Amino acid sequence: MNKKALAGIGLLGAGVLALAGCSSTSAPAGDASDAPPAETGELTVWVVGTDTPETAREYLVDTFESENEGWTLKLEEKTWADVSETYVAALQSNDTPDVVEVGNTQAIGFIDQGLFSDLSDIRGDLGDLNPGLEEAGTYDGTFYAAPYYAGGRVVFYSPEIVDPASLPTTLEEYVEQGIAKKTDAMSGIYAPGRDWYNMLPYIWTYGGEIAVQDGDTWDAQFSSEESLKGLELLQKVYTEATNAPTDGDETDAHVPFCAGETAFLSAPAWMQWSILAEPDAENPGCPDTFGKDLGAFPLPGAAEGETAPIFAGGSNIGVAALSENQAMAKEVVKIMLSKGYQDLMAEGGLTPALLESADSLPDTPVAQAQAEALANSKGVPTSPNWAEVESSLVIQDSLVKIAQGEDVKTVAEALDAEIESILNG
């Protein structure tokens, strides 16, 4: 979901798009998958952002180097802005990293361009994995990118502002309470216009879809009757329940929460660490004020007792097709999917890719709310062209129009036309 995921995940840049048609599901020229293994060397692993706990990073390096004498492992942290042209250039170069983390919606774009190696030969060593993320890393029936961790959005609240005994039980009640709690100084629901991942539950709750495939053709669905019902409810949030900027995104959403200016904040579960950051941290939170006794619940659905379908964010890991150390890189993947490593991911509050490591999730309101929310989750269309939809920003731009009061159906019809032109292009 991961921060990325949950906050703008999936942007592949023009470098990826320019490769379309060059190679498909086969490695680029110079594929090193059949090269004889070296006896010693150094592997480079790229992880993105701060989501991977320090304990897991240390475990990976120590375990790999202790199990593979003569080998060293260098772990580098990248940003989500890097997972576009920077990644593409590196994965096509003679100085490629060996193992890389990508967002789950990004994986198919790299796979389609032949930048990842086939991992089918080690799939049997990886245990029972998150099925949604495994699907995201599988193309034409071949396993290319292993699941890493899953993430989902929950609704945060402070008992200083919201009564835990009166939480909403349906999506419409959630909106009604958000409207009732809004003042000039407080958003009942913090909802910036460009936060499109928080839009998806509104259309999915009522049976809408982003796009559906019929043969080789994609049919965008934002203007369907079901999706429009959700978008019209979302427009009420924009116009009656929030003070968030209509053209803003979800970056630093913990800031108004910690200022006591937000009643309900739907955000990735990792947001708790920003909210709970100590006052002397580089980016302080509010552990002693509005973060005290932090509450969380899954976004409610259409009927009482149901949760709204949320976007299943997360990450996958792939082995670079041009890595000269294919066998050793796959050993790294095995460690990253091992119970020891995945337990550490879970202890850090991330929903682990290895299903048996779910027992290591902390018994906190946030972790339990995320697990419940992810039990009813969905993904974006599995098209190699989906990355272009995201990088074009057509969804975000359309939501800004809705947030600014434009006719929902007109905006949705135009959005469908733009999405179809990309997916079917």
C-alpha positions in Angstrom: 0.0 0.0 0.0 2.6 1.0 1.8 2.9 4.7 1.8 3.2 4.8 -1.8 0.4 2.7 -2.3 -1.7 4.3 -0.3 -0.7 7.8 -1.2 -0.1 7.9 -5.0 1.2 4.5 -5.7 1.5 3.3 -9.3 3.1 6.1 -11.3 5.2 4.8 -14.1 6.8 7.5 -16.1 7.3 8.2 -19.7 10.4 6.0 -19.7 8.3 2.9 -19.2 5.6 4.0 -21.6 8.1 4.7 -24.3 9.2 1.0 -24.1 5.7 -0.2 -25.1 6.0 -2.7 -28.0 9.7 -3.2 -27.6 9.5 -6.5 -25.7 6.8 -8.3 -24.0 7.1 -10.8 -21.2 10.6 -11.7 -22.3 13.8 -10.2 -20.9 15.7 -7.5 -22.7 18.7 -8.2 -24.9 21.5 -9.4 -22.7 19.3 -11.3 -20.2 21.6 -12.8 -17.6 19.3 -15.5 -16.4 21.4 -18.3 -17.9 24.8 -16.9 -16.8 26.9 -19.2 -14.7 26.7 -18.2 -11.0 29.7 -16.4 -9.5 31.3 -17.7 -6.3 31.5 -14.3 -4.6 30.1 -10.9 -5.2 27.8 -8.1 -4.0 24.1 -7.9 -4.5 22.1 -4.6 -4.5 18.5 -4.5 -3.2 16.3 -1.5 -3.6 13.4 -0.9 -1.2 11.1 2.1 -1.4 10.4 4.6 1.3 10.6 3.9 5.1 7.9 1.2 5.3 10.4 -1.7 5.6 11.3 -1.8 9.3 14.9 -1.4 10.3 14.7 -4.8 12.0 13.7 -6.5 8.7 16.5 -4.7 6.8 19.1 -5.9 9.3 17.7 -9.4 9.2 17.9 -9.5 5.5 21.5 -8.5 5.3 22.7 -10.6 8.2 20.8 -13.7 7.0 21.9 -13.5 3.4 25.6 -12.9 4.3 25.7 -15.6 6.9 24.1 -18.2 4.5 26.2 -17.2 1.5 29.9 -17.0 2.4 31.8 -14.6 0.2 28.7 -12.6 -0.7 27.7 -9.2 0.6 24.4 -7.4 0.3 23.8 -3.7 -0.1 20.4 -2.4 0.7 19.4 1.1 -0.8 16.3 3.1 0.0 14.6 4.8 -3.0 11.6 7.1 -3.2 8.4 6.5 -4.9 9.3 9.3 -7.4 12.2 7.0 -8.4 9.9 4.2 -9.4 9.6 5.5 -13.0 12.4 6.7 -15.2 15.1 6.0 -12.6 14.0 2.4 -12.3 13.6 1.9 -16.0 17.0 3.3 -16.8 18.7 1.3 -14.1 16.9 -2.0 -15.0 18.1 -1.6 -18.6 21.7 -0.8 -17.7 24.8 -2.8 -17.1 24.7 -1.5 -13.5 21.3 -2.8 -12.6 20.2 -3.5 -9.1 19.5 -7.2 -8.5 16.3 -7.1 -6.5 13.8 -4.2 -6.5 10.6 -3.3 -4.7 7.7 -1.8 -6.8 4.1 -0.9 -6.0 1.6 -3.6 -6.8 0.0 -1.6 -9.5 3.4 -0.9 -11.1 4.5 -4.5 -11.3 2.7 -5.4 -14.5 4.2 -2.5 -16.4 7.8 -3.7 -15.6 6.8 -7.3 -16.4 5.3 -6.3 -19.7 8.5 -4.6 -20.7 10.6 -7.7 -19.9 12.5 -6.1 -17.0 11.8 -8.8 -14.5 13.0 -12.4 -14.4 10.6 -15.4 -14.3 10.4 -16.5 -10.6 8.3 -19.6 -11.3 11.2 -21.9 -10.3 11.2 -20.7 -6.7 7.4 -20.2 -6.3 7.1 -23.5 -4.5 9.6 -22.3 -1.9 7.7 -19.2 -0.9 4.7 -20.6 1.1 1.1 -19.3 1.0 1.1 -15.7 -0.2 -1.4 -12.9 -0.3 -3.4 -13.9 -3.4 -4.2 -10.3 -4.5 -0.5 -9.3 -4.6 0.4 -12.6 -6.2 -2.0 -11.9 -9.0 -0.5 -8.4 -9.4 2.9 -10.1 -10.0 1.6 -12.7 -12.4 1.4 -12.1 -16.2 0.0 -14.5 -18.8 0.1 -17.2 -16.1 3.8 -16.7 -15.3 5.0 -15.6 -11.8 7.4 -12.6 -12.1 7.1 -10.4 -9.0 6.7 -11.9 -5.5 4.3 -10.3 -3.0 6.1 -8.2 -0.4 3.5 -6.7 1.9 -0.1 -5.4 1.7 -1.6 -2.2 3.0 -5.0 -0.7 3.3 -6.8 2.4 4.4 -8.6 2.6 7.7 -10.5 5.5 9.3 -8.5 7.2 12.1 -10.2 9.2 14.8 -9.3 10.7 18.1 -11.5 10.0 21.2 -10.9 13.7 22.0 -13.1 14.6 19.1 -15.2 11.4 18.2 -17.2 9.3 20.6 -16.0 5.7 20.2 -19.5 4.5 21.2 -21.1 6.4 18.3 -19.1 5.3 15.2 -20.9 5.2 11.9 -22.1 1.8 10.8 -22.8 2.5 7.1 -21.1 4.6 4.4 -24.0 7.0 4.2 -24.0 7.4 8.0 -20.2 8.1 7.8 -20.9 10.9 5.4 -23.7 12.2 7.5 -21.6 12.3 10.6 -18.8 13.9 8.7 -21.2 16.7 7.6 -22.5 17.1 11.1 -19.0 17.5 12.5 -17.7 20.0 10.0 -17.1 23.5 11.2 -15.0 26.4 9.8 -12.1 25.0 11.8 -12.6 21.3 11.4 -13.1 18.8 8.6 -15.7 16.2 9.5 -13.9 14.0 6.8 -10.5 15.1 5.5 -10.9 14.6 1.8 -8.6 16.5 -0.6 -9.8 16.4 -4.2 -6.8 14.5 -5.7 -6.9 11.6 -3.3 -8.3 9.1 -5.7 -7.6 5.9 -3.7 -10.1 7.2 -1.1 -12.6 7.6 -4.0 -12.6 4.0 -4.9 -14.7 2.6 -2.0 -17.5 5.0 -2.8 -18.0 3.5 -6.3 -17.2 -0.1 -5.3 -19.7 0.0 -2.4 -22.6 0.4 -4.7 -21.4 -2.1 -7.3 -19.5 0.3 -9.6 -16.1 -0.5 -11.2 -13.2 1.4 -12.7 -13.2 -0.5 -16.0 -14.2 -4.1 -17.0 -12.7 -6.1 -19.8 -14.7 -7.7 -22.6 -12.4 -9.7 -24.8 -9.6 -7.4 -25.8 -11.6 -4.3 -25.1 -11.8 -2.3 -21.8 -15.1 -0.6 -20.9 -14.6 2.2 -18.3 -17.4 2.4 -15.7 -17.3 5.7 -13.8 -20.5 6.8 -15.6 -22.4 3.7 -14.7 -25.5 4.0 -12.5 -23.7 2.3 -9.7 -20.5 4.3 -9.8 -22.5 7.6 -10.1 -24.3 6.8 -6.9 -20.9 6.6 -5.1 -19.5 9.7 -6.8 -22.5 11.8 -6.0 -22.1 10.8 -2.3 -18.4 11.6 -2.5 -19.3 15.1 -3.9 -21.3 15.7 -0.8 -18.2 14.9 1.2 -16.2 17.4 -0.9 -18.8 20.2 -0.6 -20.3 19.7 2.9 -17.9 17.6 5.0 -14.3 18.8 4.4 -12.1 21.8 4.5 -9.3 20.1 2.6 -8.2 21.8 -0.6 -10.2 20.7 -3.7 -7.0 20.5 -5.7 -4.9 19.0 -2.8 -3.6 15.5 -2.3 -3.2 13.2 0.7 0.4 14.2 1.5 0.9 15.0 5.2 -2.7 14.4 6.0 -1.6 13.8 9.7 -0.8 17.5 10.1 -4.5 18.7 10.2 -5.3 15.6 12.3 -2.7 16.5 14.9 -3.9 20.1 14.9 -7.3 18.9 16.0 -8.8 19.9 12.6 -10.0 16.5 11.5 -12.7 14.3 12.9 -12.4 11.3 10.5 -9.2 10.6 8.5 -9.3 7.8 6.0 -5.6 7.0 5.3 -3.2 4.1 4.9 -2.6 2.2 8.2 1.0 3.3 8.2 -0.2 6.8 8.9 -0.3 5.9 12.6 3.5 6.2 12.7 3.2 9.8 11.5 0.5 10.6 14.0 2.4 8.9 16.9 5.8 10.3 16.0 7.5 11.9 19.1 7.5 15.7 19.4 11.3 15.8 18.9 11.1 13.7 15.7 12.1 15.4 12.4 8.4 15.3 11.5 6.6 15.3 14.8 3.2 13.8 15.4 0.8 14.2 18.3 1.2 11.1 20.6 0.2 13.0 23.7 -2.8 15.0 22.3 -5.0 13.9 19.4 -2.9 10.7 18.9 -3.5 9.6 22.5 -5.6 6.5 22.5 -5.7 6.7 18.7 -8.8 4.9 17.3 -9.4 3.3 13.9 -12.1 1.4 12.2 -12.6 0.0 8.7 -14.7 2.2 6.4 -18.3 0.9 6.7 -20.2 -0.3 3.6 -23.6 0.0 2.2 -25.3 -1.9 5.0 -24.7 -2.3 8.7 -22.2 -5.0 9.4 -20.4 -4.6 6.1 -17.2 -2.9 5.3 -16.6 -0.9 2.1 -14.4 -2.5 -0.5 -11.0 -0.7 -0.3 -8.0 -0.6 -2.6 -5.5 -3.3 -1.8 -2.3 -1.4 -1.8 1.1 -3.0 -1.3 4.4 -3.9 -2.9 5.9 -6.7 -5.0 9.6 -7.6 -5.4 11.2 -8.6 -8.6 14.6 -9.8 -9.8 16.1 -7.7 -12.5 16.3 -9.6 -15.8 19.7 -8.1 -16.4 21.1 -9.1 -13.0 24.3 -11.1 -13.5 23.5 -12.9 -10.2 20.2 -14.5 -10.9 20.5 -17.5 -8.5 21.7 -15.3 -5.6 19.1 -12.7 -6.2 16.4 -15.4 -5.9 18.0 -16.4 -2.6 17.3 -12.8 -1.5 13.7 -13.1 -2.5 13.3 -16.3 -0.6 14.6 -14.6 2.6 12.3 -11.7 2.1 9.4 -14.1 1.9 10.6 -16.3 4.8 8.6 -16.4 8.1 11.4 -14.8 10.0 11.5 -11.7 7.7 7.7 -11.5 7.2 7.1 -11.7 11.0 9.2 -8.6 11.4 7.2 -6.8 8.6 4.0 -7.8 10.5 5.4 -6.6 13.8 6.0 -3.3 12.2 2.3 -3.0 11.4 2.4 -4.1 7.7 0.1 -6.8 6.5 2.6 -9.5 5.6 2.7 -11.2 2.2 3.2 -14.6 3.9 -0.2 -15.5 5.2 1.1 -17.4 8.2 2.9 -14.3 9.5 -0.4 -12.5 10.1 -0.3 -13.9 13.6 2.6 -11.5 14.3 0.4 -8.4 13.6 0.2 -6.2 16.8 -3.1 -6.4 18.7 -3.9 -2.7 18.2 -7.0 -1.0 16.9 -5.1 0.1 13.7 -3.7 -3.3 12.9 -6.9 -5.1 13.5 -9.0 -2.5 11.5 -6.6 -2.9 8.6 -6.9 -6.7 8.6 -10.7 -6.4 8.6 -10.6 -3.8 5.9 -8.3 -5.8 3.6 -10.6 -8.8 3.9 -12.8 -6.8 1.5 -10.4 -5.3 -1.0 -10.0 -4.9 -4.7 -7.4 -3.7 -7.2 -7.1 -1.7 -10.3 -7.5 -3.1 -13.9 -4.8 -5.6 -14.8 -3.7 -3.9 -18.0 -0.2 -3.1 -19.0 -1.6 0.3 -20.0 -2.9 1.0 -16.5 0.3 2.7 -15.5 -0.3 5.3 -18.2 -3.8 6.0 -16.8 -2.3 6.7 -13.4 0.6 8.8 -14.8 -1.8 10.8 -17.0 -3.6 12.0 -13.8 -6.9 12.0 -15.5 -8.7 10.5 -12.5 -7.2 13.0 -10.1 -8.1 15.9 -12.5 -11.6 14.6 -12.8 -12.1 14.4 -9.0 -10.9 18.0 -8.6 -13.8 19.0 -11.0 -16.3 17.0 -8.9 -14.9 18.5 -5.7 -15.4 22.0 -7.3 -19.0 21.3 -7.9 -19.1 20.3 -11.6 -21.8 17.9 -12.8 -20.8 14.4 -11.7 -22.3 12.6 -14.7 -20.7 14.9 -17.3 -17.3 14.6 -15.6 -17.6 10.8 -15.3 -18.5 10.3 -18.9 -15.5 12.4 -20.0 -13.3 10.4 -17.7 -14.5 7.1 -19.1 -13.7 8.2 -22.6 -10.1 9.2 -21.6 -9.5 5.9 -19.7 -10.8 3.8 -22.6 -8.6 5.7 -25.1 -5.6 4.7 -23.0 -6.5 1.2 -22.1 -7.5 0.3 -25.6 -4.9 2.4 -27.3 
